[in-house]
Amino acid sequence: MAVVGHTNCGGAAACVEAAKAPPQEANIPLFRWLTPLANLARSLEVDSLGQEEAVSLLVKENVRQQVRNLVGTETITKAWARGDHVQIHGWVYELSTGNLSDLGISEAP
């Protein structure tokens, strides 16, 4: 199983911008869906970085976070308890080249 982010992510770019402003409450489904990513951007203090560097960092850190989230799910923990050899990897897809970059994040039983 792989968690794959991608370069030049519009959602990550929007969250970098949101991280520069105070957190807001909104009743917009897309905003609620992106709030955890905006909070991650705030925790990374992306406001001190250039836009491209901030988006790249956020994409990579989000992949790392999602790998950790998967490891903690009931489905994965049960699979590992049964002895299933499920592996989880974190990658980033480079839109400009079509290459996958392995972030060196792998989890296995």
C-alpha positions in Angstrom: 0.0 0.0 0.0 1.3 3.5 -0.8 0.4 6.9 0.3 1.3 9.3 -2.6 1.3 13.0 -2.5 2.2 15.1 -5.6 4.2 18.2 -6.4 2.5 21.5 -7.1 -0.6 20.4 -5.1 -3.3 23.0 -5.2 -4.8 21.9 -1.9 -1.4 22.1 -0.2 -0.9 25.6 -1.7 -4.2 26.7 -0.4 -3.4 25.4 3.1 0.0 27.2 3.0 -1.9 30.4 2.4 -4.5 29.5 5.1 -1.6 28.9 7.6 -0.5 32.5 7.2 -3.9 33.7 8.6 -5.5 33.0 11.9 -7.5 29.8 12.0 -11.1 30.2 10.9 -14.4 28.4 11.4 -16.3 27.9 8.3 -19.3 25.8 7.2 -17.8 25.0 3.8 -17.2 21.3 3.2 -13.9 21.8 1.3 -12.6 24.1 4.1 -13.4 21.5 6.8 -11.7 18.8 4.7 -8.5 20.9 4.4 -8.4 22.1 8.0 -6.1 19.3 9.2 -3.7 20.1 6.4 -3.8 23.8 7.1 -3.1 23.0 10.8 -0.2 20.9 9.8 1.1 23.8 7.7 0.9 26.1 10.7 2.8 23.6 12.8 5.6 23.6 10.2 5.8 27.4 10.4 5.6 27.6 6.6 5.1 31.3 6.7 8.9 31.7 7.0 9.4 29.8 3.7 8.9 30.7 0.0 5.7 29.4 -1.5 7.3 26.6 -3.6 9.4 25.4 -0.7 6.5 25.6 1.7 4.2 23.5 -0.6 6.9 20.9 -1.1 7.5 20.6 2.6 3.8 20.4 3.4 3.2 17.7 0.7 6.0 15.5 2.2 5.0 16.0 5.8 1.3 15.3 4.9 2.4 12.0 3.3 4.4 11.1 6.5 1.3 12.0 8.6 -1.0 9.9 6.5 1.3 6.9 6.7 1.2 7.2 10.5 -2.6 7.5 10.4 -2.9 4.3 8.4 -0.6 2.4 10.8 -3.0 3.3 13.6 -6.2 2.1 11.8 -8.1 -0.9 13.0 -7.8 -2.5 9.5 -4.0 -2.4 9.5 -3.5 -3.4 13.1 -5.9 -6.4 12.6 -4.1 -7.4 9.4 -0.7 -7.3 11.1 -2.1 -9.2 14.1 -3.3 -12.0 11.6 0.2 -12.1 10.2 -0.7 -10.4 6.9 2.4 -8.8 5.4 0.9 -5.4 4.6 3.4 -2.7 3.9 2.8 1.0 3.8 5.1 3.3 1.9 5.2 7.1 1.5 6.0 8.6 -1.9 5.7 11.8 -3.8 4.8 11.9 -7.5 6.8 14.5 -9.4 4.3 16.0 -11.9 7.0 17.6 -14.1 9.0 14.3 -14.6 6.5 11.5 -13.9 8.9 10.1 -11.3 8.0 8.8 -7.9 10.2 9.9 -5.0 10.5 7.5 -2.1 10.4 9.4 1.1 12.0 6.6 3.0 8.9 6.1 5.0 7.9 2.4 5.2 5.9 0.6 7.8 5.5 -3.2 8.0 4.7 -5.7 10.7 
